[in-house]
Amino acid sequence: MIRGLRGRRNAVVALRDTVAEGHRADRWDRMGRLAAYGGSAAMAPYAVIKVSWVVGSLLGLAPVGAGFGLAEWVVLNTVTVGMAVIGIALGLALARPWGMRLPGVPLLFCAWVGAGFLVSMLPYAVADSLLSQPDTSGSGSGGDSDPRMPGWEAALIQFGFIGMGLGLTLALPAYLRRRWPEAFTGRGPPSPLGRAAVALGAAVGLMWLYWSAGGTAGLAHPDEGRTPWRLLCGICGTWALVAAFAVARPGRERPGRLPRWLPSVLGWLGSGSLFAWSGWKLPFTLYVAIASPPDVVLPERLGLAITLHLCAVLTGGTMMWTLTRTPSRTAPGVAPAPPT
């Protein structure tokens, strides 16, 4: 009789926990959908402003950014318009039912790259607005910080980055948990290639943090390393170390330590930051190295900067491959379902 009572009590407790978990999942899902709508709405003014820059420069009604010719300026801002449109569509896909039917690989790639951009841009935008020091080194976000930009445009651009960053931060995990819950159950140890990516990502991150702390080794023009540039180096370097920790961590996780889903989320965000920001800055650095524009001077030695960005792109991609390919620890012998 006692054993039967214990069994019924355990069943009641399990049912109660299941219902509570369902309520928490519903609340998280509703919050994620609202955040996705908010992020898309916040990014819309950025897209409109960039379209006005392109049209205005072509018609001679708006100035061209420092260090750029007309063609380079139009191409750069056309690319950012496309990125903003993709971000708006991504936010809607994370909220609407039709987003669950989209092909998994392109959706995950866009979400990964977008989140990688924004998790670095969000703290940068907040800190840079507090410091209120314009970035004249040409090494920021590709021309958005122009001294001739009106204050209201700068405010809307910052609002767009902050809103989209917060929106993706809440909406993306909710969507992923809804569509691929097995991705949050814990991962096995990384492969040799994954361990190499961890070591290389940590090395790149430490180099950026060294520059952020005021180090001058590897800099061709230390005086050009102003506060915004060092701030961005520090943020990207921190995310590189977070990614290295997250990819290496699941192989050593123990009960009672970090939640199993946390390394997956941190690995996603950190590897995306490595891939997205260096994937954006690598062609810009190559442009400076080849064209040598007279009014754009980067603090780093160009050869070293190109090498670091190339290593970061390869490392971020390899970390992502490791996170998506490593079998789950909680289901040995069963491969996780691939994205559809």
C-alpha positions in Angstrom: 0.0 0.0 0.0 2.8 2.4 0.9 4.6 1.7 -2.3 1.3 2.4 -4.2 0.8 5.7 -2.4 4.4 6.7 -3.3 3.8 5.8 -6.9 0.7 7.9 -7.1 2.4 10.8 -5.4 5.3 10.6 -7.8 2.8 10.6 -10.7 1.0 13.6 -9.3 4.3 15.5 -8.9 5.4 14.6 -12.4 2.1 15.8 -13.8 2.3 19.0 -11.9 5.9 19.6 -13.1 4.8 18.9 -16.7 1.9 21.4 -16.5 4.2 24.0 -15.0 6.8 23.5 -17.7 4.1 23.8 -20.3 2.9 27.1 -18.8 6.5 28.4 -18.8 7.0 27.3 -22.4 3.8 29.1 -23.4 4.9 32.3 -21.7 8.4 32.1 -23.2 6.8 31.5 -26.7 4.5 34.5 -26.4 7.3 36.7 -25.2 9.5 35.5 -28.1 6.8 36.2 -30.7 6.3 39.8 -29.3 10.0 40.3 -29.3 10.3 39.2 -32.9 7.6 41.7 -34.0 9.3 44.4 -32.0 12.7 43.7 -33.6 11.3 43.9 -37.1 9.5 47.2 -36.3 12.7 48.7 -34.8 14.8 47.8 -37.9 12.3 49.4 -40.4 13.6 53.0 -39.8 17.2 51.8 -40.4 16.2 50.4 -43.8 14.4 53.6 -44.8 17.4 55.8 -43.8 19.8 53.6 -45.8 17.6 53.8 -48.8 17.5 57.6 -48.5 21.3 57.6 -48.4 21.6 55.5 -51.6 19.0 57.5 -53.5 20.3 60.9 -52.1 23.9 60.1 -53.1 22.9 59.0 -56.6 20.9 62.3 -57.1 23.6 64.4 -55.5 21.4 65.4 -52.6 23.3 63.6 -49.8 27.0 63.6 -49.1 29.2 60.5 -49.7 30.8 59.0 -46.6 34.4 59.9 -45.7 36.9 57.6 -47.4 34.5 56.3 -50.1 33.8 57.1 -53.7 30.3 57.2 -55.0 30.3 53.6 -56.3 31.7 52.2 -53.1 29.3 54.2 -50.9 26.3 53.1 -53.0 27.4 49.4 -52.9 28.1 49.5 -49.2 24.7 51.0 -48.3 22.8 48.8 -50.8 24.3 45.8 -49.0 23.2 47.2 -45.6 19.7 47.8 -47.0 19.5 44.1 -48.0 20.8 43.1 -44.6 18.1 45.2 -42.9 15.3 43.7 -45.1 16.6 40.2 -44.3 16.5 41.1 -40.6 12.9 42.3 -40.8 11.8 39.2 -42.7 13.7 37.1 -40.2 11.9 38.6 -37.3 8.5 38.0 -39.0 9.6 34.4 -39.7 10.4 33.8 -36.0 6.9 35.0 -35.1 4.5 33.8 -37.8 3.4 30.2 -38.4 4.8 30.2 -41.9 8.3 30.5 -40.4 8.0 26.9 -39.1 7.7 25.7 -42.7 10.7 27.5 -44.1 13.8 25.4 -45.0 15.9 25.0 -41.9 19.4 25.6 -43.3 19.0 29.1 -44.9 16.8 30.2 -42.0 19.4 29.1 -39.4 22.2 30.7 -41.3 20.5 34.1 -41.5 19.5 33.9 -37.9 23.0 32.9 -36.8 24.7 35.7 -38.8 22.1 38.3 -37.7 22.4 37.4 -34.1 26.2 37.4 -34.4 26.1 41.0 -35.7 23.6 42.2 -33.1 25.0 40.7 -29.9 28.2 42.7 -30.5 26.5 45.8 -31.9 24.0 46.0 -29.0 26.5 46.6 -26.2 28.7 48.7 -28.6 25.8 51.0 -29.5 24.8 51.5 -25.8 28.4 52.1 -24.6 29.3 54.3 -27.7 26.2 56.5 -27.2 27.1 57.0 -23.5 30.7 57.9 -24.4 29.5 60.2 -27.3 32.8 60.0 -29.2 32.5 59.7 -33.0 34.5 57.0 -34.7 36.7 58.7 -37.3 39.1 55.8 -37.7 36.9 54.1 -40.4 37.1 50.8 -38.6 33.6 50.8 -37.1 30.4 49.4 -38.7 31.3 50.4 -42.2 30.4 54.1 -42.4 27.4 54.4 -40.1 29.3 56.7 -37.7 29.8 59.7 -40.0 30.4 63.0 -38.2 28.0 64.7 -40.7 25.1 62.4 -39.8 22.2 64.3 -38.2 21.5 63.5 -34.6 18.0 62.1 -35.3 19.3 59.7 -37.9 22.0 58.5 -35.5 19.4 58.0 -32.8 17.1 56.0 -35.2 20.0 53.8 -36.3 21.0 53.1 -32.7 17.4 52.3 -31.9 17.2 49.9 -34.8 20.3 48.0 -33.7 19.2 47.9 -30.1 15.6 46.9 -30.9 16.6 44.2 -33.3 19.3 42.9 -31.0 16.9 42.6 -28.1 14.3 41.1 -30.3 16.5 38.4 -31.7 17.9 37.7 -28.2 14.4 36.7 -27.0 12.8 35.5 -30.2 15.5 33.2 -31.6 15.9 30.8 -28.6 12.1 30.6 -28.4 11.8 29.7 -32.1 14.7 27.2 -31.9 13.3 25.5 -28.8 9.9 25.3 -30.5 11.2 23.8 -33.8 14.3 21.8 -32.6 14.0 21.1 -28.9 16.7 18.4 -29.1 19.3 21.1 -29.8 19.0 22.2 -26.1 19.5 18.8 -24.5 23.3 19.0 -24.2 26.1 18.2 -26.6 29.0 15.8 -26.6 32.7 16.7 -26.6 34.0 18.5 -29.7 35.9 16.7 -32.5 39.6 17.4 -33.1 38.6 20.0 -35.6 36.3 21.6 -33.1 39.1 21.6 -30.5 41.4 23.4 -33.0 38.7 26.0 -33.6 38.4 26.5 -29.8 42.1 27.2 -29.5 42.2 29.5 -32.6 39.1 31.4 -31.5 40.6 31.9 -28.0 43.8 33.2 -29.6 42.0 35.7 -31.8 39.9 36.8 -28.8 42.9 37.4 -26.6 44.6 39.5 -29.3 41.5 41.7 -29.6 41.2 42.0 -25.8 44.9 42.9 -25.7 44.3 45.8 -28.1 41.2 46.8 -26.2 43.2 47.0 -23.0 45.6 49.5 -24.6 48.3 47.1 -26.1 50.1 48.4 -29.2 51.9 45.4 -30.5 50.7 44.7 -34.0 49.4 48.2 -34.5 50.7 50.3 -37.4 49.0 53.5 -36.2 48.3 53.3 -32.4 47.0 56.8 -32.3 44.1 55.8 -34.6 43.0 53.2 -32.0 40.4 55.5 -30.5 37.9 54.5 -27.8 35.1 53.2 -30.1 37.6 51.0 -31.9 39.0 49.6 -28.7 35.5 49.1 -27.4 34.5 47.0 -30.4 37.7 45.0 -30.1 36.9 44.3 -26.5 33.3 43.2 -27.2 34.3 41.0 -30.1 37.2 39.5 -28.1 34.9 38.7 -25.2 32.4 36.9 -27.5 35.3 35.0 -29.1 36.3 33.7 -25.7 32.7 32.9 -24.8 32.3 30.9 -28.0 35.5 29.0 -27.3 34.3 28.2 -23.7 30.9 27.2 -24.9 32.1 24.8 -27.6 34.6 23.2 -25.3 32.4 23.1 -22.3 29.7 20.4 -23.1 32.3 17.7 -23.1 33.1 18.4 -19.4 29.6 19.3 -18.1 28.5 17.6 -14.9 25.2 17.4 -13.0 24.4 20.5 -11.0 26.6 22.8 -13.0 25.5 25.0 -16.0 22.1 24.2 -17.6 22.7 22.0 -20.7 21.0 24.4 -23.0 23.3 27.3 -22.0 26.5 26.2 -23.9 24.4 25.7 -27.0 23.0 29.2 -26.8 26.3 30.9 -26.0 28.1 28.9 -28.7 25.5 30.0 -31.2 25.9 33.7 -30.3 29.7 33.7 -29.9 30.5 31.8 -33.1 28.0 34.0 -35.0 29.8 37.1 -33.7 33.1 35.8 -34.9 31.8 34.9 -38.3 29.6 37.9 -38.9 31.8 40.7 -37.8 35.0 39.4 -39.3 33.1 38.4 -42.4 32.0 42.1 -42.6 35.3 43.7 -41.8 37.5 41.4 -43.9 36.4 42.8 -47.3 36.6 46.4 -45.8 40.2 45.8 -44.6 41.0 44.3 -48.0 39.6 47.4 -49.7 41.8 49.6 -47.5 44.8 47.5 -48.3 44.2 47.6 -52.0 42.8 51.0 -52.7 44.7 52.9 -49.9 42.1 55.7 -49.5 43.9 58.7 -48.2 41.4 59.6 -45.5 40.9 56.1 -44.0 43.7 54.8 -41.7 43.2 51.6 -39.7 45.1 51.1 -36.4 46.1 47.5 -37.1 48.9 46.4 -39.4 46.8 45.4 -42.5 48.4 42.0 -43.0 47.8 41.1 -39.3 44.2 42.4 -39.4 43.4 40.4 -42.6 44.9 37.3 -41.0 42.9 37.7 -37.8 39.6 38.3 -39.6 40.2 35.3 -41.9 40.9 33.1 -38.9 37.8 34.4 -37.1 35.6 33.6 -40.1 37.0 30.1 -40.4 36.8 29.6 -36.6 33.2 30.8 -36.3 32.1 28.6 -39.2 33.9 25.5 -37.7 32.3 26.2 -34.2 28.9 26.3 -35.8 29.5 23.1 -37.6 30.7 21.5 -34.4 27.6 22.6 -32.5 25.2 21.3 -35.1 27.0 18.1 -35.9 27.9 16.8 -32.4 25.5 14.1 -31.3 23.4 14.8 -28.1 24.7 13.4 -24.9 21.2 12.6 -23.7 20.4 10.3 -26.5 23.4 8.1 -27.2 23.3 6.2 -30.4 20.4 8.4 -31.8 21.4 11.2 -34.2 19.5 14.4 -33.8 17.0 15.3 -36.5 18.5 17.5 -39.2 16.9 20.9 -40.0 14.1 20.6 -42.5 
